[in-house]
Amino acid sequence: MENRRIRSRGIEVNTMAILDASGFVKATQDLSDDRITFLEAVRSASLVPDNGIAPTYKMFEAIFQILKEENSLELIMSSYQLLNELDKRYPRVYTSKVELSKLPSPSNAPELVVVEEAWSPFMFASDSERDGANKNSGESFDSTSFHLLIQDLVKVVVQTKSEELETKSLRNMLLLQYLTSVLEGDFVPRYSICKDIMNWNLLRESLLNMLLGSRRISYKGLIKDCVSIMCEMSHVHTEISHDIRLPENSAVEQLEDCDAAVAISFPEVKKCTCIALQKLLLMVFNEPKWKLELIIQYFQKYIAKPSTRTRQSSDPIDDATYDGILKSFSNSNCAKNIIKKISAEVAQLLLAHAFQAYLSLSSQHSAESICQSKEDVRESSLVEICKNIISAFTNLRRIDENMEILPSGKEALFTAATILSTKS
C-alpha cells in the first residue's frame, strides 16, 4: 500500500509538471498542447497498464477543470472521455463479495465499499465548512451550481435550439452528462445493497440525496427545468432523426460561428443529454409503483382544491389516484390551470410515464406489488384508464391547438387505443 502511494505521488509530480502556473489562464496553442499531453500522460499511467495507479486528487481536479473551462472541442471531448473511463476503472462506490469463511451462512452476501479519499466533482458542505475549505474545492459542484448548470441549458434549448451551435453549450451538456454518471455510479450500488439489507442510511449518504435534499435549491424548480429540457430536446431529436444533414443554405454561416465538428456532434450530444436527464429523474424510481406515486404527488401540487361544495357540484375528483389525475385533465378548467403552471409538454411527458408505470403494475396481477402505493390498480379498470388518458390528451389538444404530441405521448395513445380495440 505504501509503495502504491509513493508511485501515485511520483506520477502526480511528473504529470502536473506538464501544466505550468498559467495553464488555466492563457488560451494559447502551446498551453492547449500542454493540456493534451497532460491528459495523455494520465491515460498512460492510469488506464493503459494492467496495474495502473489511480490519479491523485490534484490530477482529477485538473482534468475536471479542463472539462469545465476549455473551449477546444478536442480537449473537451478528451477530458470527458478520460473522466468516464477513470470512473469505470476506479469507482468511488462499489459492491464487493464477502469471503465465505467470514460469513455465518454459506450465502455470499455483497458488501458496500466506499472509497472515502476518492475525488468527487461534488462538494456538499455548510457555509462555514466551505469558507475553511481549500480554494480549489470551489471548482466542485454543489446543489446551487448544479441547478445553475441546468438553468443555463434551459436557456440554450428554449432560445437557440439548433440554430446557434456553440462550443460552450456542448461543453455544458457533456458536463451535465458526466455529473449525472457520477450520481448514478454513487447511487446504484447503494440502492442494490439497501434493497437487500434495508439500511436506508446508505441512501441518505448518497450524493443524489445530498443534492436533492439541499435547502439551497428549489426541488420543484429543478425537476421542472429537467423536464423542460427533455421536452425541447425530444423535438430537436425528432427533427434531426428525419434528416441528419445540415441545411445547405445556412451551413456556411454556421461554420463561421463554430467549428464544423461541433455542428456535427451537437445532435448526438443533445440526445445523450436527454438520456442523462431521464436517468437523473428516474434513478430512484425505476420501480413502477414509485414512479407512479411520484408523478401523482407532483400533479397534486397543481390541482386546485375546491373551497366550497354545492348541491349542483359533482362528486369531488380523487386526485390521489392516477385515474383521478386523468379525470382532472378531462376537466377543461382544471387542465388549463395545470398547464399554466407547467407546460403542456411537461404534462404530456408525465402522463405518458405514469401510464407506462400503470400498465406495468396492472400486468403483474399482484396486490403485494402495489400495497404500499397510494394508487390501487384494482380500483379502476384498464379500459377506463385507457379511455381517460385518450380524453386527457384530447382535452390538452383542444386547449392548445398548436400543441405537438411528444413521441412518448404518441406511444401512450397508440397503446391505449390498441388495448381498447382488443377489449371491444
C-alpha positions in Angstrom: 0.0 0.0 0.0 2.8 2.4 0.9 4.6 1.6 -2.3 1.5 2.4 -4.3 1.2 5.8 -2.5 4.8 6.6 -3.4 4.2 5.6 -7.1 1.0 7.7 -7.1 2.8 10.7 -5.7 5.5 10.3 -8.3 3.0 10.2 -11.1 1.3 13.3 -9.8 4.6 15.3 -9.7 5.5 14.2 -13.2 2.1 14.8 -14.8 1.2 18.0 -13.0 4.6 19.5 -14.0 3.3 19.5 -17.6 0.7 22.1 -16.5 2.5 25.3 -15.5 1.1 28.0 -13.3 -0.6 29.7 -16.3 -2.0 26.5 -17.6 -5.6 27.6 -17.0 -5.3 31.3 -17.6 -3.9 31.9 -21.1 -5.6 30.3 -24.0 -2.7 29.7 -26.4 -1.9 26.8 -28.7 1.1 25.9 -26.6 -1.0 25.7 -23.5 -3.6 23.6 -25.3 -0.8 21.2 -26.4 0.4 21.0 -22.8 -3.1 20.0 -21.6 -3.4 17.4 -24.3 0.0 16.0 -23.3 -1.2 16.0 -19.7 -4.3 14.1 -20.5 -2.4 11.5 -22.5 0.1 11.1 -19.6 -2.7 10.4 -17.2 -4.2 7.9 -19.5 -0.8 6.2 -20.0 -0.2 6.0 -16.3 -3.7 5.0 -15.0 -5.5 3.2 -17.8 -3.0 1.6 -20.2 -1.1 -0.7 -17.7 -3.0 -3.6 -16.1 -1.5 -2.5 -12.7 -2.1 1.2 -13.3 -2.3 3.7 -10.4 -5.5 5.8 -9.8 -4.9 9.5 -10.4 -4.4 11.7 -7.3 -6.9 14.3 -6.1 -5.0 17.1 -7.8 -4.8 15.2 -11.1 -8.6 14.6 -11.1 -9.2 18.3 -10.3 -7.0 19.3 -13.2 -8.9 17.0 -15.6 -12.2 18.2 -14.4 -11.2 21.9 -14.7 -10.2 21.3 -18.3 -13.7 19.9 -19.0 -15.3 22.9 -17.2 -13.3 25.7 -18.8 -11.9 24.7 -22.1 -13.2 26.0 -25.5 -11.3 23.4 -27.6 -13.5 20.6 -28.8 -10.6 18.2 -28.7 -9.8 19.0 -25.1 -13.5 18.9 -24.0 -14.0 15.5 -25.5 -10.7 14.1 -24.3 -11.2 15.2 -20.7 -14.8 14.0 -20.8 -13.9 10.5 -22.1 -10.9 10.3 -19.7 -13.0 11.1 -16.6 -15.6 8.5 -17.6 -13.0 5.8 -18.2 -11.3 6.6 -15.0 -14.6 6.3 -13.1 -15.2 2.8 -14.6 -11.6 1.7 -13.7 -11.5 3.3 -10.2 -15.1 3.5 -8.9 -15.7 5.6 -5.8 -18.5 3.3 -4.6 -19.0 -0.4 -5.5 -20.2 -3.7 -4.2 -17.8 -6.4 -3.1 -18.3 -10.0 -2.2 -17.5 -11.1 1.3 -15.3 -14.2 1.7 -17.3 -17.3 2.5 -15.1 -18.0 5.6 -16.2 -14.7 7.1 -19.9 -15.4 6.8 -22.0 -17.4 9.3 -24.0 -18.8 6.4 -22.9 -20.2 3.0 -24.5 -17.3 1.2 -22.1 -14.9 -0.4 -23.6 -11.5 0.6 -22.5 -8.4 -1.2 -20.8 -5.6 0.8 -20.8 -1.8 0.0 -17.3 -0.3 -0.4 -16.9 3.5 -0.3 -13.5 4.9 -1.1 -13.6 7.9 1.3 -10.4 9.5 0.0 -11.5 9.4 -3.7 -12.0 12.7 -5.5 -15.6 13.8 -6.4 -16.9 16.6 -8.6 -19.4 17.3 -5.9 -18.9 19.0 -2.5 -21.8 19.4 -0.2 -20.9 21.4 3.0 -22.2 24.2 5.2 -21.2 27.8 4.6 -18.6 27.6 7.5 -17.1 24.4 6.1 -16.9 25.9 2.7 -15.1 29.0 4.0 -12.5 26.8 5.6 -12.1 24.5 2.7 -9.3 24.7 0.1 -10.0 27.3 -2.6 -9.7 24.6 -5.3 -12.8 22.9 -3.8 -14.7 25.9 -5.2 -14.3 24.3 -8.6 -16.6 21.5 -7.3 -20.3 21.4 -7.8 -22.9 21.9 -5.0 -26.6 21.9 -5.3 -26.8 25.6 -6.3 -24.2 25.3 -9.1 -25.7 22.1 -10.4 -29.1 23.8 -10.7 -27.5 26.8 -12.4 -25.9 24.5 -14.9 -29.3 23.0 -15.7 -30.9 26.5 -15.9 -28.2 27.5 -18.5 -29.2 24.5 -20.6 -32.8 25.5 -20.4 -31.9 28.9 -21.9 -29.9 27.1 -24.7 -32.6 24.7 -25.7 -35.5 27.1 -25.4 -33.9 30.2 -27.0 -31.4 28.8 -29.5 -32.5 25.2 -30.2 -30.4 24.1 -33.1 -29.7 27.4 -34.8 -26.8 28.6 -32.7 -24.2 25.9 -32.2 -21.8 27.0 -29.5 -18.9 25.1 -28.0 -20.0 26.3 -24.6 -23.4 24.7 -24.9 -21.9 21.4 -26.0 -19.4 21.6 -23.1 -22.2 22.2 -20.6 -24.2 19.2 -21.9 -21.2 16.9 -21.6 -20.5 18.3 -18.1 -24.1 17.5 -17.1 -23.8 14.0 -18.6 -20.7 13.4 -16.6 -22.1 14.7 -13.3 -25.2 12.5 -13.8 -23.0 9.5 -14.4 -21.2 10.3 -11.1 -24.5 10.5 -9.3 -25.6 7.2 -10.9 -22.3 5.5 -10.0 -22.7 6.5 -6.4 -26.4 5.7 -6.1 -26.9 2.4 -7.9 -24.5 0.3 -5.7 -26.1 1.8 -2.5 -29.6 1.1 -3.8 -28.8 -2.5 -4.7 -27.4 -3.2 -1.2 -30.2 -1.2 0.5 -32.9 -3.4 -1.1 -31.2 -6.5 0.4 -30.4 -5.2 4.0 -33.0 -2.4 4.2 -30.4 0.0 5.6 -31.7 3.4 4.5 -28.7 5.3 5.9 -26.9 4.1 2.8 -29.2 6.2 0.6 -29.2 9.2 3.0 -25.4 9.3 2.5 -25.6 9.2 -1.3 -24.7 12.2 -3.4 -28.1 12.2 -5.0 -29.8 12.6 -1.6 -27.5 15.4 -0.6 -28.1 17.1 -3.9 -31.9 16.9 -3.9 -32.2 17.4 -0.1 -30.3 20.7 -0.1 -32.2 23.8 1.0 -30.1 25.8 -1.4 -32.3 24.8 -4.3 -36.0 24.5 -5.2 -36.6 20.8 -5.7 -39.8 21.5 -7.7 -37.9 24.1 -9.9 -35.1 21.7 -10.6 -37.5 18.9 -11.7 -39.4 21.3 -13.9 -36.2 22.6 -15.6 -35.1 19.0 -16.2 -38.4 18.0 -17.8 -38.4 21.2 -19.9 -35.0 20.4 -21.3 -36.1 16.8 -22.1 -39.3 18.1 -23.9 -37.4 20.6 -26.0 -34.6 18.2 -26.9 -37.1 15.5 -27.9 -38.5 17.9 -30.5 -35.0 18.6 -31.8 -34.1 14.9 -31.9 -37.3 14.0 -33.8 -36.5 16.6 -36.4 -32.9 15.5 -36.8 -33.8 11.8 -37.0 -35.6 12.5 -40.2 -32.7 14.4 -41.8 -29.3 14.4 -40.2 -27.8 16.7 -42.9 -27.1 20.3 -42.1 -29.2 22.8 -44.1 -27.2 23.7 -47.2 -28.2 27.4 -47.1 -27.1 28.0 -43.6 -24.1 25.7 -43.4 -21.6 28.3 -44.4 -23.0 30.8 -41.8 -23.0 28.2 -39.1 -19.4 27.1 -39.8 -18.3 30.8 -39.5 -19.6 30.9 -35.9 -18.4 27.4 -34.7 -16.3 24.5 -35.6 -17.8 22.1 -38.1 -17.1 19.2 -35.6 -19.2 21.0 -33.0 -22.1 21.2 -35.5 -21.8 17.6 -36.4 -21.6 16.3 -32.8 -24.3 18.6 -31.4 -27.4 16.4 -32.3 -25.8 13.3 -30.7 -24.7 15.2 -27.6 -28.3 16.6 -27.2 -29.7 13.0 -27.4 -27.3 11.8 -24.8 -28.0 14.7 -22.5 -31.7 13.9 -22.7 -31.0 10.3 -21.7 -28.8 11.6 -18.8 -31.7 13.7 -17.6 -34.0 10.7 -17.8 -31.6 8.8 -15.6 -31.4 11.7 -13.1 -35.2 11.9 -12.8 -35.9 8.1 -12.7 -32.8 7.0 -10.8 -34.7 6.4 -7.6 -38.0 5.4 -9.3 -37.1 2.5 -11.6 -39.8 0.5 -9.9 -43.3 1.3 -11.5 -45.1 1.9 -8.2 -42.6 4.5 -7.0 -42.6 6.3 -10.4 -46.4 6.3 -10.5 -46.7 7.7 -6.9 -44.1 10.4 -7.6 -46.0 11.6 -10.7 -49.3 11.6 -8.8 -47.8 13.6 -5.9 -46.3 16.1 -8.4 -49.6 16.7 -10.2 -51.4 17.1 -6.8 -49.4 20.2 -6.2 -51.0 21.9 -9.3 -54.6 20.7 -8.9 -56.7 23.3 -7.2 -58.9 22.1 -4.3 -62.5 23.4 -4.4 -63.1 25.7 -1.4 -66.8 25.0 -1.3 -69.3 22.4 -2.4 -72.8 23.0 -3.8 -75.6 20.6 -4.4 -75.1 21.1 -8.2 -71.4 20.2 -7.9 -70.5 16.7 -8.9 -68.6 14.3 -6.6 -65.1 15.6 -6.0 -62.3 14.1 -8.1 -59.9 11.8 -6.1 -56.6 13.3 -7.3 -54.7 10.7 -5.1 -55.0 8.1 -7.9 -53.9 8.1 -11.4 -57.5 7.7 -12.6 -58.3 10.9 -10.6 -55.4 12.8 -12.2 -56.6 11.8 -15.7 -60.2 12.9 -14.9 -58.7 16.3 -13.7 -57.2 16.7 -17.2 -60.5 15.8 -18.7 -61.9 18.9 -17.0 -61.1 22.0 -19.2 -60.8 24.5 -16.4 -58.6 22.2 -14.3 -56.4 21.3 -17.2 -55.9 25.0 -18.1 -54.9 25.7 -14.5 -52.4 22.9 -14.6 -50.7 23.8 -17.9 -50.5 27.4 -16.8 -48.1 26.3 -14.0 -46.3 23.6 -16.0 -46.2 23.5 -19.8 -48.4 21.2 -21.9 -45.3 19.3 -23.0 -44.3 18.6 -19.3 -47.9 17.4 -18.6 -47.7 15.1 -21.7 -44.4 13.5 -20.6 -45.6 12.9 -17.0 -49.0 11.5 -18.1 -47.3 9.1 -20.5 -44.7 7.9 -18.0 -47.5 7.4 -15.4 -49.5 5.3 -18.0 -46.4 3.2 -18.6 -46.0 2.6 -14.9 -49.7 1.8 -14.5 -49.6 -0.8 -17.3 -46.5 -2.4 -15.6 -48.4 -2.7 -12.3 -51.6 -3.9 -13.8 -49.8 -6.7 -15.7 -48.3 -8.0 -12.5 -51.7 -9.1 -11.2 -50.2 -8.9 -7.7 -51.7 -6.9 -4.8 -48.5 -7.2 -2.9 -46.6 -5.2 -5.5 -48.8 -2.2 -5.0 -49.9 -2.5 -1.4 -47.6 0.4 -0.3 -48.7 2.7 -3.2 -51.5 5.2 -3.0 -52.6 4.0 -6.4 -54.6 0.8 -6.3 -54.7 -0.6 -9.8 -57.7 -2.8 -8.9 -59.9 0.3 -8.2 -60.0 1.4 -11.9 -60.4 -0.9 -14.8 -57.8 -0.8 -17.5 -60.4 0.1 -20.1 -61.4 3.2 -18.0 -57.8 4.2 -17.7 -57.2 3.9 -21.5 -60.4 5.9 -22.2 -59.4 8.6 -19.7 -55.8 9.1 -21.0 -57.1 9.5 -24.5 -59.7 12.0 -23.2 -56.9 13.9 -21.3 -54.7 14.2 -24.4 -57.7 15.2 -26.5 -58.5 17.9 -24.0 -54.9 19.2 -23.9 -55.0 19.4 -27.7 -58.4 21.3 -27.6 -56.9 23.8 -25.1 -53.8 24.3 -27.2 -54.4 23.6 -30.9 -50.8 24.2 -31.8 -49.5 21.7 -29.3 -47.5 18.8 -30.8 -47.8 15.4 -29.3 -44.5 14.2 -28.0 -43.2 10.7 -29.0 -43.9 9.4 -25.5 -47.4 10.8 -25.8 -48.0 9.2 -29.2 -46.8 5.8 -27.8 -49.2 6.1 -24.8 -52.1 7.0 -27.1 -51.3 4.2 -29.5 -51.1 1.7 -26.6 -54.3 2.8 -25.1 -56.2 2.6 -28.5 -54.8 -0.8 -29.1 -55.9 -2.1 -25.7 -59.4 -0.6 -26.3 -59.7 -2.3 -29.7 -58.8 -5.7 -28.2 -61.4 -5.2 -25.4 -64.3 -4.2 -27.6 
